[in-house]
Amino acid sequence: INVGGRELVGSVSCISLGGLKMDAAAMIAQGGVVSMKIASPDGKDFVEVAGRIVWSENQRSYGVQFTEENKAGVIQKIAQWSNALVKI
């Protein structure tokens, strides 16, 4: 995760076609713009995406809404990853 010139490490706990919930051990301001490199569930592929922080919880979990400039390619990759998952 890159935000305001800082490089942070975080984890995605929930992802959808419009955004994601991430956990990070750093304070990120609501409304802040972030760029992220997200790995596929199997770790073999990734997407780079930009988004905006739209909510935070205890300054550890953050809701990120993807920005319009990423939508087409990101949505296609995330949909492919989701369709390949198997329910257990």
Backbone bond lengths (Angstrom), bond angles and torsions (degrees), N, CA, C in turn:
res aa  C-N    CA-C-N  psi(-1)  N-CA   C-N-CA  omega(-1)  CA-C   N-CA-C  phi
1 I - - - 1.460 - - 1.519 107.33 -
2 N 1.305 117.28 129.90 1.455 122.19 173.14 1.512 108.17 -114.63
3 V 1.326 115.59 127.19 1.459 120.55 178.69 1.524 108.64 -145.58
4 G 1.323 115.92 124.19 1.455 120.89 177.76 1.514 114.16 54.54
5 G 1.314 117.98 37.03 1.460 121.37 179.82 1.519 114.43 82.57
6 R 1.331 117.36 -2.76 1.471 121.37 177.52 1.516 109.63 -98.77
7 E 1.312 115.78 141.98 1.462 120.08 174.70 1.523 107.75 -106.65
8 L 1.339 115.70 123.32 1.453 122.43 -176.89 1.518 110.20 -122.39
9 V 1.321 116.29 159.02 1.458 121.66 174.02 1.516 107.44 -110.92
10 G 1.316 116.91 135.79 1.453 121.52 179.23 1.508 109.59 -146.57
11 S 1.311 115.20 176.18 1.463 119.96 177.53 1.517 109.13 -130.41
12 V 1.326 114.81 145.62 1.459 121.91 179.03 1.522 107.72 -92.39
13 S 1.329 116.34 124.06 1.463 119.16 179.42 1.524 112.01 -105.28
14 C 1.335 117.33 -13.09 1.457 121.47 179.00 1.531 106.80 -159.95
15 I 1.332 116.15 135.99 1.467 119.02 -179.63 1.527 108.93 -138.82
16 S 1.326 115.38 143.66 1.454 121.36 177.01 1.519 108.00 -135.51
17 L 1.305 117.05 -176.59 1.459 120.22 -179.99 1.524 112.63 -73.97
18 G 1.338 117.79 -13.87 1.452 120.71 -178.76 1.506 115.34 -108.62
19 G 1.331 117.00 -12.31 1.455 119.17 -177.95 1.505 111.30 173.61
20 L 1.327 115.67 -163.77 1.456 120.19 -177.20 1.513 111.78 -154.94
21 K 1.320 114.63 165.21 1.457 122.64 170.69 1.514 105.72 -110.17
22 M 1.329 115.66 126.07 1.453 119.38 179.32 1.514 109.85 -125.69
23 D 1.304 114.52 153.39 1.455 121.80 176.44 1.521 107.50 -113.87
24 A 1.321 116.46 131.92 1.459 121.75 179.97 1.522 108.74 -146.39
25 A 1.306 116.18 143.40 1.460 121.46 -179.38 1.525 110.13 -90.59
26 A 1.328 116.52 51.49 1.459 122.01 179.41 1.517 108.63 -153.55
27 M 1.313 116.19 153.46 1.453 119.86 177.70 1.525 109.01 -84.55
28 I 1.329 115.96 127.95 1.461 122.02 177.08 1.527 106.55 -126.52
29 A 1.304 116.54 128.21 1.465 121.15 -176.55 1.515 111.63 -71.12
30 Q 1.335 116.04 140.53 1.457 120.65 174.75 1.519 108.54 -61.09
31 G 1.311 116.94 138.01 1.456 121.98 -176.67 1.510 112.75 90.47
32 G 1.333 117.03 -10.84 1.455 121.14 179.72 1.518 111.97 -66.30
33 V 1.313 115.91 146.23 1.455 122.14 178.15 1.518 108.21 -95.20
34 V 1.330 115.88 132.36 1.460 121.39 -179.86 1.520 109.32 -126.76
35 S 1.311 115.76 152.02 1.462 120.48 169.54 1.521 106.08 -120.32
36 M 1.326 115.53 140.59 1.461 120.11 -172.92 1.514 110.55 -135.87
37 K 1.295 114.80 151.60 1.459 122.16 170.72 1.520 104.84 -115.12
38 I 1.341 116.82 114.97 1.458 122.38 -173.51 1.522 109.27 -111.66
39 A 1.322 116.17 125.98 1.462 121.33 179.06 1.519 110.28 -85.41
40 S 1.318 115.35 149.63 1.466 121.78 175.74 1.527 109.39 -68.67
41 P 1.327 117.63 164.42 1.468 120.15 -179.80 1.534 113.55 -55.89
42 D 1.335 117.25 -32.74 1.466 119.20 179.25 1.529 112.60 -90.90
43 G 1.327 117.36 -3.01 1.460 122.06 177.28 1.519 114.74 76.41
44 K 1.318 118.07 6.76 1.463 121.11 -176.32 1.524 113.62 -92.87
45 D 1.312 117.39 -13.47 1.460 121.89 -176.51 1.525 107.85 -137.99
46 F 1.324 116.76 164.81 1.462 119.70 176.03 1.518 110.01 -154.24
47 V 1.331 114.35 163.38 1.462 121.52 172.31 1.521 107.69 -127.73
48 E 1.301 115.15 150.77 1.460 120.66 172.33 1.517 106.24 -109.57
49 V 1.317 115.19 130.83 1.456 120.35 -172.23 1.526 110.42 -143.92
50 A 1.319 115.58 149.20 1.457 121.56 174.44 1.514 108.77 -109.71
51 G 1.314 115.85 151.82 1.450 119.87 179.19 1.513 111.55 -159.41
52 R 1.313 114.42 178.40 1.464 121.56 179.97 1.520 108.20 -125.38
53 I 1.333 116.06 137.30 1.463 121.65 176.75 1.522 107.82 -71.57
54 V 1.337 116.55 119.52 1.464 120.24 -177.86 1.525 112.82 -109.43
55 W 1.320 118.09 -15.79 1.464 121.49 173.79 1.525 109.12 -159.16
56 S 1.327 115.59 159.97 1.463 120.19 174.84 1.519 109.12 -141.78
57 E 1.304 115.32 154.71 1.461 122.22 -179.41 1.520 107.67 -131.76
58 N 1.317 116.46 114.01 1.467 122.55 179.54 1.518 112.95 54.21
59 Q 1.326 117.43 26.36 1.460 124.26 179.92 1.521 112.06 49.20
60 R 1.341 115.56 36.56 1.473 122.51 176.42 1.528 110.75 -132.85
61 S 1.318 116.93 -33.76 1.469 122.37 177.60 1.518 108.12 -113.37
62 Y 1.326 115.67 139.59 1.460 120.70 -175.41 1.527 110.69 -135.16
63 G 1.321 115.89 141.07 1.454 121.80 172.81 1.509 108.50 -96.55
64 V 1.315 116.59 126.21 1.462 121.87 -179.24 1.516 109.00 -118.22
65 Q 1.312 116.27 124.51 1.462 121.97 175.61 1.523 107.34 -97.74
66 F 1.345 116.66 124.40 1.452 119.97 179.21 1.522 109.89 -62.63
67 T 1.330 116.67 144.86 1.463 120.42 177.53 1.521 109.33 -85.20
68 E 1.302 116.08 159.62 1.461 122.53 -174.79 1.524 113.55 -59.69
69 E 1.326 117.64 -33.26 1.463 119.62 -174.88 1.531 113.37 -64.16
70 N 1.334 117.83 -17.73 1.462 121.36 -178.07 1.512 113.43 -98.60
71 K 1.290 116.92 -16.93 1.460 122.41 -161.43 1.528 115.66 -47.43
72 A 1.316 119.93 -54.28 1.465 121.03 -170.73 1.526 112.52 -59.60
73 G 1.303 118.64 -58.24 1.458 121.61 -177.36 1.510 113.24 -66.39
74 V 1.320 117.25 -40.99 1.458 121.51 -178.52 1.524 110.49 -66.05
75 I 1.314 116.98 -46.60 1.469 120.47 -179.64 1.522 110.37 -59.89
76 Q 1.319 117.47 -42.23 1.458 121.02 179.94 1.533 110.97 -62.26
77 K 1.326 117.98 -46.30 1.473 121.39 179.68 1.526 111.47 -64.18
78 I 1.328 117.47 -47.45 1.463 120.92 -178.92 1.527 110.29 -62.37
79 A 1.330 116.89 -40.40 1.469 120.23 177.57 1.528 110.60 -62.46
80 Q 1.323 117.53 -41.60 1.470 121.04 177.34 1.530 110.30 -61.44
81 W 1.316 116.66 -46.06 1.470 120.27 179.95 1.516 110.51 -61.67
82 S 1.341 116.32 -44.29 1.465 120.24 -177.91 1.519 111.59 -64.80
83 N 1.324 116.59 -42.47 1.469 120.31 -179.67 1.517 112.53 -65.75
84 A 1.316 117.50 -24.48 1.461 121.08 -178.79 1.531 112.45 -84.67
85 L 1.340 117.63 -11.50 1.467 120.22 -179.40 1.523 111.02 -72.93
86 V 1.304 115.80 150.09 1.450 121.82 179.69 1.526 108.13 -115.06
87 K 1.344 117.34 129.64 1.466 120.66 177.67 1.519 109.76 -70.59
88 I 1.334 114.23 139.57 1.480 118.16 176.86 1.501 110.21 -121.28
